[in-house]
């Protein structure tokens, strides 16, 4: 089983993104560092705009993730509603 990951800056805005990722990906494993939060998920991670909006309490453009992004691993598939990381089989 391969893992995908996303690493985000540790700040108030990314805290809501992390909460949304954990809500949508129950197998996620969080590794918190002083300046970074890394989230590993087996095979496929889905980040949903709607879930982030629920966490932040306002409209959210998924492109905003890139402002807080440090690194990621996996093939990226983006739409207005979902940001997905996965490995092709």
N, C-alpha and C positions, 0 to 999 in steps of 0.2 A: 504494500500500500504506500503510495507516494503522498507527501504532504505539500500543501501550498501554504504560503504565509504572506502576511502583510505587516509592515512595521510602520508605525505612526509616531510622530512627535508626541511627547507627553505635554498636553496643554488642555485647557478647559473644553475647547471645541472638539478635540479628538476623543475626549472622554465619552461624549454622546455617541460618536461614531462607533467606538468600541462596544458600548452597551448594545447598540443596534446589531452589530456583528454577532455578539454573543447570543442575542435573542433569536437570530435567524440561523445560527449554526451551533446546535447543542453539543457537538463533538469538539468545539474549539478549545484550545489550550492557550492560556494567556501567560506571557512572560513579561513582567514589568521591570524595567530598568530605570535609572534616574532620568534619562532624557528620551526614552523610547518605550513604546508598548508594542510587543511582537505577538501576533496571533497566528498560531498554526492550526490547520484544519486538514484532516485526511481527505485526499482526493479533490474536493471541490468546496470553494467558499463563495457564498452569495451575499452581496451587500445590497440591501434594498432601500431605495430612496424613501419609500413610505415609512419604513421602520425608523430610519434616521429622523424623518420629520416628526414622528411621534416623540422621539427622545429630545429633540432640540426645541420643539414647539413652534416651528415656523417652516415655511417652504425651504427646501434644500435642493440645490443643483448638485448632482453627483460629481461634477467636475471639481467641486470644492474639496473633495478628498485629496486631490493632488497637492493642495497647499500644505497639507499635514503629512504627506507621504514621505517616508525615508527610503523604503525599499519594498520589493515584493518578489514573489517567486510563483511562477505558473503562467499559463497562457491567459491573456486578458481578453474578456469579451464585455464591451460596454454598450449600454443603451441609456435612454433617459431615466429608466426605472430600475436597472440593475447593473452592478459592477461584479463580474464573476471571474474568479481565478480557478483554473483547473489544469489538469495534465491530460493531453490527448493519449488515447490508448491505441 
